[in-house]
Amino acid sequence: MDFRDSPEEAAFRSRLRAWLAENNPGLPVSSTDDEYWARQAEWHTALYDAGFFGLSWPSRFGGHDRPSVFDVILDEELAAAGAPPRPSLGYLVQGITTHGSEAVQERFLPGLISGRERWCQGFSEPDAGSDLASLRTTARRDGDEYVIDGYKIWTSYSDVADWCFLLARTDPDVPKHKGLSAFAVPMHQPGIQQRSLRMINGITKEFGQVTFDGARVPAENRIGEPGEGWRIAMTIVSHEREPGEVGYVARYAKTVKDLEATVRADPGAFRSDQREAVAWAHVQAEMLRLHVRRRLSERMERVDHGPGGSIDKLLMTWVEQTVGAAALSVAGPRALLDGDDVALKIYLYSRAQSVMGGTSQIQKNIVATRILGLPTG
Ligand SMILES: Cc1cc2nc3c(=O)[nH]c(=O)nc-3n(C[C@H](O)[C@H](O)[C@H](O)COP(=O)(O)OP(=O)(O)OC[C@H]3O[C@@H](n4cnc5c(N)ncnc54)[C@H](O)[C@@H]3O)c2cc1C
């Protein structure tokens, strides 16, 4: 594998670097502040309008038809500039591209990719997280529409979403995995109520709970066939578990860069274990960056990783929690002071990484049964 830029990649990198020098919005770290989430849409459309978002997605939907190594370059340059990571919605694009009809793709992909239409993902329910197939939200056919009743929780970006990628039960009389369907549900309607949830680190704009009470969705907004919901959900979560898809490499690298700058500014002020924590975080973040490069190169060769996405998710979690622990170590007791608690917020958010997109225990179950072939039960 040759990691050097081709002439085309080098030209793209320098154009991007010049743009970032002028257009870095200087937002807070993604996991620590409501301001970051509030200005996500603005950052998304700025990146898109400048030609730096949706790089590997089809041009007919607003992408650029480039090889996915351009996403790696984007992540690297965002991290180097200390800019926010790219918006993380590749898994929804993959879900719609893989399962949606031509009409669904044409209707929804351009707005999703350009950021002009905001989306959330309505899968989890109070008793259906790891056991997603047990979900109870129903979609009942009524003429040319479906009527939705139920309750979703931990729905990221529900406060700003125009559309919900909803998983609901359309057939209660078949085995639970077979009775699910997926929909693009318009969020702005009387049958839907959204309430924000406050995270332990104080963020109120990351996710919410959504109630559907007789909400309506046109049947033409169904994504895939009736009963295809489980397969669609698996496509989405497998991509949600890939760091290359969600762009988190840049998020970790930004924090590591900040920690290094703090320690370098006054090395004598830090104990050896604190300096070591930063060095280890650097090694981990770099390992993930190279792993993502390898994964994306393999993708260009059409290698299907299947359950390998669970290994990626475990790696990503490991890296985020190492970076979070390093941030806390460097901050020391200051982390507990109001107004100086960024490191604590980074650390607390890193704990969520082993839950979101499927818990670490579930990833280990998948690795055990589907990769190692160990017996179940
Ligand atoms: C920051 C964040 C953002 C999120 N965003 C979204 C979103 O946008 N949309 C959405 O739909 N959901 C979202 N989620 C929800 C997430 O997908 C669920 O929290 C996750 O799937 C776990 O489900 P649960 O919380 O119901 O925990 P549970 O499934 O109740 O699990 C509780 C504990 O039991 C363990 N456990 C459960 N089953 C097994 C098993 N078979 N073997 C071993 N251990 C097991 C789990 O690992 C966990 O430790 C988000 C979560 C977080 C933290």
The ligand as an ORCA input file, in Angstrom:
! r2SCAN-3c Opt
* xyz 0 1
  C     -24.601      9.202     22.333
  C     -25.640      8.231     21.846
  C     -26.300      8.486     20.663
  C     -27.298      7.607     20.211
  N     -27.959      7.906     19.052
  C     -28.957      7.106     18.643
  C     -29.721      7.449     17.478
  O     -29.472      8.464     16.823
  N     -30.738      6.645     17.113
  C     -31.048      5.506     17.807
  O     -31.963      4.808     17.393
  N     -30.351      5.147     18.923
  C     -29.323      5.924     19.353
  N     -28.614      5.592     20.485
  C     -29.039      4.429     21.263
  C     -28.084      3.219     21.196
  O     -28.156      2.611     19.928
  C     -28.504      2.263     22.314
  O     -28.263      2.932     23.545
  C     -27.705      0.977     22.283
  O     -28.060      0.186     21.168
  C     -27.910      0.134     23.568
  O     -29.268     -0.026     23.846
  P     -29.860      0.306     25.288
  O     -29.414      1.663     25.679
  O     -31.314      0.022     25.241
  O     -29.132     -0.708     26.279
  P     -29.568     -2.219     26.546
  O     -29.769     -2.925     25.245
  O     -30.681     -2.237     27.528
  O     -28.247     -2.804     27.212
  C     -27.956     -2.623     28.621
  C     -26.665     -3.386     28.917
  O     -26.874     -4.801     28.702
  C     -25.900     -5.304     27.778
  N     -26.506     -6.318     26.920
  C     -27.723     -6.261     26.306
  N     -27.925     -7.381     25.569
  C     -26.805     -8.138     25.696
  C     -26.393     -9.396     25.156
  N     -27.183    -10.094     24.323
  N     -25.163     -9.871     25.493
  C     -24.334     -9.165     26.336
  N     -24.683     -7.972     26.886
  C     -25.893     -7.469     26.567
  C     -25.481     -4.098     26.957
  O     -24.187     -4.294     26.381
  C     -25.502     -2.992     28.005
  O     -24.305     -2.999     28.735
  C     -27.617      6.439     20.959
  C     -26.927      6.178     22.150
  C     -25.956      7.054     22.606
  C     -25.247      6.746     23.887
*
